[in-house]
């Protein structure tokens, strides 16, 4: 009998394997687990990329309305 093989990308966090996307494992299935080493991006690169995503989001966000300023000014009195 031919066995069906499925693959799923996942990550490991706090003692749990977390699939990326929907993945169903049938009860009684045999599992072969392959563990890849974590990516070795340095911290400065990750922070720069996060900052660039933030700046792009800020550039694409419309200005706040005058109503927002009015509401904030009432909260600080």
C-alpha positions, 0 to 999 in steps of 0.5 A: 500500500502506498503511503501519503506524505504531507509536509508542513512548515512550522516553528517551535515556541515554548515547548510547542510545535506551531504549524504555519497555516492549516494542517490536519493530521489524521489520528494514528498517523506516523510522523517523521519530524525534521528540525531545522536550525533557527535563522541566524539574522542578527538583531540589528538587521531585524530591528532595521527591517521592523523599523522600515515596515513601521515607517512604510505603515506610517507613510501610508496612514492618513492624518488624524482628524481634528476630532481625535485632537479634541478627544485627546485634549479632553482626556488630559485636562 
